[in-house]
Amino acid sequence: MRPSAPSLGPRIESVLADLEARSGKEQQELEALRAAGGTALRERAGSFMLDVGPEVGLFLNTLVRVSGARTVVEVGGSVGYSTLWLAEAVRATGGRLYSIEVDKDKQDEQRANLIAAGLDAHVELTTCEAPELAESLPGPIDLVLLDHWKELYIRDFEACWPLLRPGGLIVADNVLVPQKNAEVIGRYRRHISGLSDAQSQMLAVGDGLEVTTKREDFPVD
């Protein structure tokens, strides 16, 4: 169920509602594949949204707005559910969203959903991976969402971290669910804990979020 929030406008709400209905239908099959273990889910990933859900979507939208983020990077856009929440927020801040989705079929759906919602002008879609995108960005990054293969979280965190402005945020999804990711997520969290300029907190929002901010330098009185 969608958490209580101000309306995002009829076009955006309509596309989100359609995607939420689709996601609901996919959950039972996803749970069966996760229970099966092995490579079953990875082999079928292209046919599922694997979206963040409305609670995380609203959280991300709010985070962009309250932080005033203008350069936002999404790693793992899928068919565009989280993209819509982020794009609506960067429209409000006067910013731009750079969204990575390496599956071309999913990106085609993502583009169609952005157009249907009237948000396509605020988003640059790409199939390149995070290290390549980071090198091409015009300025510092304000916020990053990691929501793709967990084995790549450290690599893509490291690609974005040097470009993240002081006070900027990196949000990693699925740090609590599914449990099969516990080992790789543990490595990700230990990696962050070893950084002197990082402050991080796990939040029980959706399937679990790790929210990491780059410490700002304050003068010592």
C-alpha atoms as an extended CHARMM CRD file, in Angstrom:
* protein
*
       221  EXT
         1         1  MET       CA              0.0000000000        0.0000000000        0.0000000000  PROA      1               0.0000000000
         2         2  ARG       CA              1.2270000000        3.4870000000       -0.8800000000  PROA      2               0.0000000000
         3         3  PRO       CA              2.2540000000        5.5170000000        2.2020000000  PROA      3               0.0000000000
         4         4  SER       CA              0.4110000000        8.7670000000        2.7570000000  PROA      4               0.0000000000
         5         5  ALA       CA              1.9790000000       11.5030000000        0.6250000000  PROA      5               0.0000000000
         6         6  PRO       CA              1.0350000000       14.5900000000       -1.3510000000  PROA      6               0.0000000000
         7         7  SER       CA             -0.1440000000       13.8000000000       -4.8670000000  PROA      7               0.0000000000
         8         8  LEU       CA              2.5980000000       13.7460000000       -7.4770000000  PROA      8               0.0000000000
         9         9  GLY       CA              0.1080000000       14.6520000000      -10.1920000000  PROA      9               0.0000000000
        10        10  PRO       CA             -2.3320000000       12.4660000000      -12.1550000000  PROA      10              0.0000000000
        11        11  ARG       CA              0.0900000000       11.3710000000      -14.8790000000  PROA      11              0.0000000000
        12        12  ILE       CA              2.7930000000       10.2340000000      -12.4660000000  PROA      12              0.0000000000
        13        13  GLU       CA              0.2870000000        8.6560000000      -10.0880000000  PROA      13              0.0000000000
        14        14  SER       CA             -1.2660000000        6.6820000000      -12.9500000000  PROA      14              0.0000000000
        15        15  VAL       CA              2.0540000000        5.2170000000      -14.0980000000  PROA      15              0.0000000000
        16        16  LEU       CA              3.1100000000        4.4170000000      -10.5240000000  PROA      16              0.0000000000
        17        17  ALA       CA             -0.2160000000        2.6800000000       -9.8650000000  PROA      17              0.0000000000
        18        18  ASP       CA              0.1910000000        0.5020000000      -12.9620000000  PROA      18              0.0000000000
        19        19  LEU       CA              3.7230000000       -0.4620000000      -11.9450000000  PROA      19              0.0000000000
        20        20  GLU       CA              2.6650000000       -1.1920000000       -8.3600000000  PROA      20              0.0000000000
        21        21  ALA       CA             -0.0940000000       -3.4900000000       -9.6310000000  PROA      21              0.0000000000
        22        22  ARG       CA              2.4320000000       -5.3250000000      -11.8100000000  PROA      22              0.0000000000
        23        23  SER       CA              4.8880000000       -5.5970000000       -8.9260000000  PROA      23              0.0000000000
        24        24  GLY       CA              2.2160000000       -7.0770000000       -6.6850000000  PROA      24              0.0000000000
        25        25  LYS       CA              1.5390000000       -9.8280000000       -9.2210000000  PROA      25              0.0000000000
        26        26  GLU       CA              5.2520000000      -10.6410000000       -9.4500000000  PROA      26              0.0000000000
        27        27  GLN       CA              5.8660000000      -11.0620000000       -5.7110000000  PROA      27              0.0000000000
        28        28  GLN       CA              4.6660000000      -14.6550000000       -5.3470000000  PROA      28              0.0000000000
        29        29  GLU       CA              6.8560000000      -15.9040000000       -8.1880000000  PROA      29              0.0000000000
        30        30  LEU       CA              9.8100000000      -13.9060000000       -6.8920000000  PROA      30              0.0000000000
        31        31  GLU       CA              9.4970000000      -15.4460000000       -3.4380000000  PROA      31              0.0000000000
        32        32  ALA       CA              9.4790000000      -18.9390000000       -4.9570000000  PROA      32              0.0000000000
        33        33  LEU       CA             12.6160000000      -18.2060000000       -6.9880000000  PROA      33              0.0000000000
        34        34  ARG       CA             14.4020000000      -16.7360000000       -3.9690000000  PROA      34              0.0000000000
        35        35  ALA       CA             13.5140000000      -19.8130000000       -1.9300000000  PROA      35              0.0000000000
        36        36  ALA       CA             14.8890000000      -22.0420000000       -4.6870000000  PROA      36              0.0000000000
        37        37  GLY       CA             18.2600000000      -20.3450000000       -4.3780000000  PROA      37              0.0000000000
        38        38  GLY       CA             21.0710000000      -20.8530000000       -6.8430000000  PROA      38              0.0000000000
        39        39  THR       CA             20.9880000000      -18.8450000000      -10.0450000000  PROA      39              0.0000000000
        40        40  ALA       CA             17.2300000000      -19.1040000000      -10.6280000000  PROA      40              0.0000000000
        41        41  LEU       CA             16.4360000000      -15.4690000000       -9.8330000000  PROA      41              0.0000000000
        42        42  ARG       CA             19.4530000000      -14.0800000000      -11.6780000000  PROA      42              0.0000000000
        43        43  GLU       CA             18.4870000000      -16.0380000000      -14.7990000000  PROA      43              0.0000000000
        44        44  ARG       CA             14.9510000000      -14.6330000000      -14.6940000000  PROA      44              0.0000000000
        45        45  ALA       CA             15.8290000000      -11.1190000000      -13.5220000000  PROA      45              0.0000000000
        46        46  GLY       CA             15.1470000000       -9.5820000000      -16.9080000000  PROA      46              0.0000000000
        47        47  SER       CA             11.4700000000      -10.4550000000      -16.6430000000  PROA      47              0.0000000000
        48        48  PHE       CA             10.8750000000       -8.8410000000      -13.2300000000  PROA      48              0.0000000000
        49        49  MET       CA             10.6880000000       -5.2110000000      -12.1080000000  PROA      49              0.0000000000
        50        50  LEU       CA             12.5580000000       -5.8370000000       -8.8240000000  PROA      50              0.0000000000
        51        51  ASP       CA             11.3790000000       -2.3940000000       -7.7290000000  PROA      51              0.0000000000
        52        52  VAL       CA             12.0280000000       -0.5880000000       -4.4550000000  PROA      52              0.0000000000
        53        53  GLY       CA              8.3450000000       -0.3240000000       -3.5250000000  PROA      53              0.0000000000
        54        54  PRO       CA              6.3030000000        2.7340000000       -2.5380000000  PROA      54              0.0000000000
        55        55  GLU       CA              7.7600000000        3.2090000000        0.9580000000  PROA      55              0.0000000000
        56        56  VAL       CA             11.3110000000        3.4830000000       -0.3720000000  PROA      56              0.0000000000
        57        57  GLY       CA             10.1230000000        5.4590000000       -3.3890000000  PROA      57              0.0000000000
        58        58  LEU       CA              8.6090000000        8.1230000000       -1.1590000000  PROA      58              0.0000000000
        59        59  PHE       CA             11.6980000000        8.1080000000        1.0830000000  PROA      59              0.0000000000
        60        60  LEU       CA             13.9770000000        8.7120000000       -1.9080000000  PROA      60              0.0000000000
        61        61  ASN       CA             11.7400000000       11.4650000000       -3.2350000000  PROA      61              0.0000000000
        62        62  THR       CA             11.7600000000       13.1680000000        0.1620000000  PROA      62              0.0000000000
        63        63  LEU       CA             15.5280000000       12.7410000000        0.5530000000  PROA      63              0.0000000000
        64        64  VAL       CA             16.2220000000       14.4590000000       -2.7660000000  PROA      64              0.0000000000
        65        65  ARG       CA             13.8480000000       17.3040000000       -1.9250000000  PROA      65              0.0000000000
        66        66  VAL       CA             15.0560000000       18.0130000000        1.6140000000  PROA      66              0.0000000000
        67        67  SER       CA             18.7390000000       17.7770000000        0.6290000000  PROA      67              0.0000000000
        68        68  GLY       CA             18.2010000000       19.9460000000       -2.4440000000  PROA      68              0.0000000000
        69        69  ALA       CA             20.0300000000       17.3490000000       -4.5460000000  PROA      69              0.0000000000
        70        70  ARG       CA             20.5040000000       18.4660000000       -8.1380000000  PROA      70              0.0000000000
        71        71  THR       CA             22.8230000000       15.8320000000       -9.6010000000  PROA      71              0.0000000000
        72        72  VAL       CA             21.3950000000       12.4010000000       -8.8150000000  PROA      72              0.0000000000
        73        73  VAL       CA             22.6620000000        9.0320000000      -10.0560000000  PROA      73              0.0000000000
        74        74  GLU       CA             20.5340000000        5.8820000000      -10.0950000000  PROA      74              0.0000000000
        75        75  VAL       CA             22.3880000000        2.6010000000      -10.6010000000  PROA      75              0.0000000000
        76        76  GLY       CA             19.7810000000        0.0240000000      -11.5890000000  PROA      76              0.0000000000
        77        77  GLY       CA             16.7460000000        1.8270000000      -13.0090000000  PROA      77              0.0000000000
        78        78  SER       CA             14.8700000000       -1.3070000000      -14.1470000000  PROA      78              0.0000000000
        79        79  VAL       CA             11.5630000000       -0.3170000000      -15.7870000000  PROA      79              0.0000000000
        80        80  GLY       CA             11.5170000000        3.0290000000      -14.0240000000  PROA      80              0.0000000000
        81        81  TYR       CA              9.6340000000        2.7400000000      -10.7380000000  PROA      81              0.0000000000
        82        82  SER       CA             12.2980000000        4.3560000000       -8.5450000000  PROA      82              0.0000000000
        83        83  THR       CA             13.2590000000        6.5230000000      -11.5200000000  PROA      83              0.0000000000
        84        84  LEU       CA              9.8290000000        8.1690000000      -11.4220000000  PROA      84              0.0000000000
        85        85  TRP       CA             10.1300000000        9.0280000000       -7.7270000000  PROA      85              0.0000000000
        86        86  LEU       CA             13.6250000000       10.4430000000       -8.1960000000  PROA      86              0.0000000000
        87        87  ALA       CA             12.7700000000       12.2980000000      -11.4010000000  PROA      87              0.0000000000
        88        88  GLU       CA              9.7800000000       14.0200000000       -9.8120000000  PROA      88              0.0000000000
        89        89  ALA       CA             12.0650000000       15.2130000000       -7.0160000000  PROA      89              0.0000000000
        90        90  VAL       CA             14.8490000000       16.5240000000       -9.2750000000  PROA      90              0.0000000000
        91        91  ARG       CA             12.2090000000       18.3640000000      -11.2710000000  PROA      91              0.0000000000
        92        92  ALA       CA             11.3680000000       20.1630000000       -8.0260000000  PROA      92              0.0000000000
        93        93  THR       CA             15.0260000000       20.9200000000       -7.1760000000  PROA      93              0.0000000000
        94        94  GLY       CA             15.8940000000       22.0170000000      -10.7060000000  PROA      94              0.0000000000
        95        95  GLY       CA             18.3240000000       19.1340000000      -11.0710000000  PROA      95              0.0000000000
        96        96  ARG       CA             18.9250000000       16.1580000000      -13.3240000000  PROA      96              0.0000000000
        97        97  LEU       CA             18.7840000000       12.4030000000      -12.8370000000  PROA      97              0.0000000000
        98        98  TYR       CA             21.2900000000       10.0920000000      -14.5380000000  PROA      98              0.0000000000
        99        99  SER       CA             19.8340000000        6.5850000000      -14.5690000000  PROA      99              0.0000000000
       100       100  ILE       CA             21.7840000000        3.4370000000      -15.4510000000  PROA      100             0.0000000000
       101       101  GLU       CA             19.9840000000        0.3480000000      -16.7350000000  PROA      101             0.0000000000
       102       102  VAL       CA             22.1230000000       -2.1130000000      -18.6800000000  PROA      102             0.0000000000
       103       103  ASP       CA             19.1700000000       -4.2660000000      -19.8280000000  PROA      103             0.0000000000
       104       104  LYS       CA             18.0520000000       -2.5870000000      -23.0560000000  PROA      104             0.0000000000
       105       105  ASP       CA             14.5200000000       -4.0390000000      -22.9320000000  PROA      105             0.0000000000
       106       106  LYS       CA             14.0240000000       -2.7440000000      -19.3970000000  PROA      106             0.0000000000
       107       107  GLN       CA             15.4190000000        0.6290000000      -20.3850000000  PROA      107             0.0000000000
       108       108  ASP       CA             12.9150000000        0.8360000000      -23.2440000000  PROA      108             0.0000000000
       109       109  GLU       CA             10.1140000000        0.3130000000      -20.6950000000  PROA      109             0.0000000000
       110       110  GLN       CA             11.7540000000        2.8190000000      -18.3750000000  PROA      110             0.0000000000
       111       111  ARG       CA             11.7990000000        5.4470000000      -21.1230000000  PROA      111             0.0000000000
       112       112  ALA       CA              8.1660000000        4.7840000000      -22.0350000000  PROA      112             0.0000000000
       113       113  ASN       CA              7.1020000000        5.1380000000      -18.3980000000  PROA      113             0.0000000000
       114       114  LEU       CA              8.9780000000        8.4220000000      -18.0160000000  PROA      114             0.0000000000
       115       115  ILE       CA              7.3440000000        9.7920000000      -21.1550000000  PROA      115             0.0000000000
       116       116  ALA       CA              3.9080000000        8.6670000000      -19.9630000000  PROA      116             0.0000000000
       117       117  ALA       CA              4.5220000000       10.4180000000      -16.6310000000  PROA      117             0.0000000000
       118       118  GLY       CA              5.8040000000       13.5970000000      -18.2950000000  PROA      118             0.0000000000
       119       119  LEU       CA              9.2120000000       13.3630000000      -16.6060000000  PROA      119             0.0000000000
       120       120  ASP       CA             11.5040000000       12.3430000000      -19.4600000000  PROA      120             0.0000000000
       121       121  ALA       CA             12.9830000000       15.8500000000      -19.8410000000  PROA      121             0.0000000000
       122       122  HSD       CA             14.5590000000       15.5770000000      -16.3810000000  PROA      122             0.0000000000
       123       123  VAL       CA             16.3300000000       12.2430000000      -16.8730000000  PROA      123             0.0000000000
       124       124  GLU       CA             19.3050000000       11.0460000000      -18.8810000000  PROA      124             0.0000000000
       125       125  LEU       CA             19.1520000000        7.2940000000      -19.4970000000  PROA      125             0.0000000000
       126       126  THR       CA             22.2830000000        5.2670000000      -20.1350000000  PROA      126             0.0000000000
       127       127  THR       CA             23.3590000000        1.6400000000      -20.4840000000  PROA      127             0.0000000000
       128       128  CYS       CA             26.9540000000        2.3620000000      -19.4490000000  PROA      128             0.0000000000
       129       129  GLU       CA             28.0890000000        1.2220000000      -16.0040000000  PROA      129             0.0000000000
       130       130  ALA       CA             28.7650000000        3.4530000000      -13.0110000000  PROA      130             0.0000000000
       131       131  PRO       CA             32.5630000000        3.8370000000      -13.3850000000  PROA      131             0.0000000000
       132       132  GLU       CA             32.1210000000        5.0100000000      -16.9770000000  PROA      132             0.0000000000
       133       133  LEU       CA             29.2140000000        7.3320000000      -16.1610000000  PROA      133             0.0000000000
       134       134  ALA       CA             31.0510000000        8.8780000000      -13.2090000000  PROA      134             0.0000000000
       135       135  GLU       CA             33.8910000000        9.9850000000      -15.4850000000  PROA      135             0.0000000000
       136       136  SER       CA             31.4760000000       11.8400000000      -17.7690000000  PROA      136             0.0000000000
       137       137  LEU       CA             29.3750000000       13.7460000000      -15.2250000000  PROA      137             0.0000000000
       138       138  PRO       CA             29.5700000000       17.5490000000      -15.4390000000  PROA      138             0.0000000000
       139       139  GLY       CA             30.0550000000       18.1860000000      -11.7350000000  PROA      139             0.0000000000
       140       140  PRO       CA             29.8560000000       16.7950000000       -8.2010000000  PROA      140             0.0000000000
       141       141  ILE       CA             27.2050000000       14.2180000000       -7.3170000000  PROA      141             0.0000000000
       142       142  ASP       CA             24.6270000000       15.0180000000       -4.6450000000  PROA      142             0.0000000000
       143       143  LEU       CA             22.8960000000       11.6470000000       -4.2450000000  PROA      143             0.0000000000
       144       144  VAL       CA             23.3510000000        8.0870000000       -5.5290000000  PROA      144             0.0000000000
       145       145  LEU       CA             20.9400000000        5.1430000000       -5.4010000000  PROA      145             0.0000000000
       146       146  LEU       CA             22.4930000000        1.6640000000       -5.6430000000  PROA      146             0.0000000000
       147       147  ASP       CA             19.8430000000       -0.9020000000       -6.5600000000  PROA      147             0.0000000000
       148       148  HSD       CA             21.4010000000       -3.5260000000       -8.8170000000  PROA      148             0.0000000000
       149       149  TRP       CA             23.5900000000       -6.6120000000       -8.3960000000  PROA      149             0.0000000000
       150       150  LYS       CA             24.8700000000       -6.5250000000       -4.8330000000  PROA      150             0.0000000000
       151       151  GLU       CA             28.2930000000       -7.8760000000       -5.8720000000  PROA      151             0.0000000000
       152       152  LEU       CA             28.8310000000       -4.5520000000       -7.6600000000  PROA      152             0.0000000000
       153       153  TYR       CA             27.8740000000       -2.2880000000       -4.7620000000  PROA      153             0.0000000000
       154       154  ILE       CA             31.4620000000       -1.7430000000       -3.5650000000  PROA      154             0.0000000000
       155       155  ARG       CA             32.7790000000       -1.1550000000       -7.0820000000  PROA      155             0.0000000000
       156       156  ASP       CA             30.1040000000        1.4040000000       -7.8760000000  PROA      156             0.0000000000
       157       157  PHE       CA             30.2830000000        3.0390000000       -4.4510000000  PROA      157             0.0000000000
       158       158  GLU       CA             34.0020000000        3.5720000000       -5.0930000000  PROA      158             0.0000000000
       159       159  ALA       CA             33.2900000000        4.9570000000       -8.5730000000  PROA      159             0.0000000000
       160       160  CYS       CA             30.9060000000        7.5790000000       -7.1680000000  PROA      160             0.0000000000
       161       161  TRP       CA             32.4220000000        8.3890000000       -3.7530000000  PROA      161             0.0000000000
       162       162  PRO       CA             35.2890000000       10.6270000000       -4.9630000000  PROA      162             0.0000000000
       163       163  LEU       CA             32.7520000000       12.7030000000       -6.9250000000  PROA      163             0.0000000000
       164       164  LEU       CA             30.2250000000       12.9320000000       -4.0970000000  PROA      164             0.0000000000
       165       165  ARG       CA             30.0690000000       16.4120000000       -2.5980000000  PROA      165             0.0000000000
       166       166  PRO       CA             30.6340000000       16.7990000000        1.1490000000  PROA      166             0.0000000000
       167       167  GLY       CA             27.2430000000       16.1620000000        2.7240000000  PROA      167             0.0000000000
       168       168  GLY       CA             26.1650000000       14.0840000000       -0.2800000000  PROA      168             0.0000000000
       169       169  LEU       CA             24.4300000000       10.7270000000        0.1090000000  PROA      169             0.0000000000
       170       170  ILE       CA             24.7550000000        7.1830000000       -1.2220000000  PROA      170             0.0000000000
       171       171  VAL       CA             21.6920000000        5.0120000000       -0.5940000000  PROA      171             0.0000000000
       172       172  ALA       CA             21.9900000000        1.2270000000       -1.0280000000  PROA      172             0.0000000000
       173       173  ASP       CA             18.7940000000       -0.8330000000       -1.2860000000  PROA      173             0.0000000000
       174       174  ASN       CA             18.1280000000       -4.4460000000       -0.1890000000  PROA      174             0.0000000000
       175       175  VAL       CA             20.5110000000       -4.4980000000        2.7590000000  PROA      175             0.0000000000
       176       176  LEU       CA             18.0970000000       -6.5600000000        4.9100000000  PROA      176             0.0000000000
       177       177  VAL       CA             16.0640000000       -8.5350000000        2.3460000000  PROA      177             0.0000000000
       178       178  PRO       CA             16.6300000000      -11.0060000000        0.7730000000  PROA      178             0.0000000000
       179       179  GLN       CA             18.7220000000      -12.8350000000        3.3510000000  PROA      179             0.0000000000
       180       180  LYS       CA             20.8130000000      -14.5490000000        0.6800000000  PROA      180             0.0000000000
       181       181  ASN       CA             22.5940000000      -11.2120000000        0.2000000000  PROA      181             0.0000000000
       182       182  ALA       CA             23.7360000000      -11.0630000000        3.8360000000  PROA      182             0.0000000000
       183       183  GLU       CA             27.3770000000      -11.9500000000        3.1530000000  PROA      183             0.0000000000
       184       184  VAL       CA             27.9200000000       -9.5590000000        0.2590000000  PROA      184             0.0000000000
       185       185  ILE       CA             26.0250000000       -6.7790000000        2.0470000000  PROA      185             0.0000000000
       186       186  GLY       CA             28.1800000000       -7.4030000000        5.1050000000  PROA      186             0.0000000000
       187       187  ARG       CA             31.2710000000       -6.8130000000        2.9920000000  PROA      187             0.0000000000
       188       188  TYR       CA             29.7390000000       -3.6050000000        1.6350000000  PROA      188             0.0000000000
       189       189  ARG       CA             28.9760000000       -2.2890000000        5.1080000000  PROA      189             0.0000000000
       190       190  ARG       CA             32.4460000000       -3.1920000000        6.4050000000  PROA      190             0.0000000000
       191       191  HSD       CA             33.9680000000       -1.3810000000        3.4410000000  PROA      191             0.0000000000
       192       192  ILE       CA             32.0700000000        1.7780000000        4.3530000000  PROA      192             0.0000000000
       193       193  SER       CA             32.9410000000        1.4890000000        8.0460000000  PROA      193             0.0000000000
       194       194  GLY       CA             36.6190000000        1.6400000000        7.0930000000  PROA      194             0.0000000000
       195       195  LEU       CA             36.2830000000        5.0830000000        5.5140000000  PROA      195             0.0000000000
       196       196  SER       CA             37.2310000000        8.0040000000        7.7400000000  PROA      196             0.0000000000
       197       197  ASP       CA             35.0970000000       10.4510000000        5.7520000000  PROA      197             0.0000000000
       198       198  ALA       CA             31.9070000000        8.3460000000        5.7770000000  PROA      198             0.0000000000
       199       199  GLN       CA             29.0340000000        8.2110000000        8.2430000000  PROA      199             0.0000000000
       200       200  SER       CA             26.4640000000        5.4790000000        7.6460000000  PROA      200             0.0000000000
       201       201  GLN       CA             23.1860000000        4.2080000000        9.0600000000  PROA      201             0.0000000000
       202       202  MET       CA             21.0510000000        1.1660000000        8.2550000000  PROA      202             0.0000000000
       203       203  LEU       CA             17.3290000000        1.9460000000        8.0850000000  PROA      203             0.0000000000
       204       204  ALA       CA             14.4740000000       -0.5670000000        8.2340000000  PROA      204             0.0000000000
       205       205  VAL       CA             12.6530000000        1.0260000000        5.3070000000  PROA      205             0.0000000000
       206       206  GLY       CA             11.3280000000       -1.3230000000        2.6390000000  PROA      206             0.0000000000
       207       207  ASP       CA             13.8490000000       -4.1510000000        2.1890000000  PROA      207             0.0000000000
       208       208  GLY       CA             16.4220000000       -2.1910000000        4.1790000000  PROA      208             0.0000000000
       209       209  LEU       CA             18.5090000000        0.8290000000        3.2240000000  PROA      209             0.0000000000
       210       210  GLU       CA             22.0950000000        1.7550000000        4.0260000000  PROA      210             0.0000000000
       211       211  VAL       CA             22.3130000000        5.5550000000        3.9190000000  PROA      211             0.0000000000
       212       212  THR       CA             25.8720000000        6.8650000000        3.8010000000  PROA      212             0.0000000000
       213       213  THR       CA             26.8820000000       10.5090000000        3.8610000000  PROA      213             0.0000000000
       214       214  LYS       CA             30.2570000000       12.0320000000        3.1180000000  PROA      214             0.0000000000
       215       215  ARG       CA             31.3940000000       13.9560000000        6.1770000000  PROA      215             0.0000000000
       216       216  GLU       CA             31.8360000000       17.6770000000        5.7850000000  PROA      216             0.0000000000
       217       217  ASP       CA             35.0170000000       19.2880000000        7.1030000000  PROA      217             0.0000000000
       218       218  PHE       CA             34.2980000000       21.6170000000        9.9880000000  PROA      218             0.0000000000
       219       219  PRO       CA             36.8060000000       24.0890000000       11.3970000000  PROA      219             0.0000000000
       220       220  VAL       CA             38.0330000000       23.3220000000       14.9080000000  PROA      220             0.0000000000
       221       221  ASP       CA             37.3390000000       26.1580000000       17.3630000000  PROA      221             0.0000000000
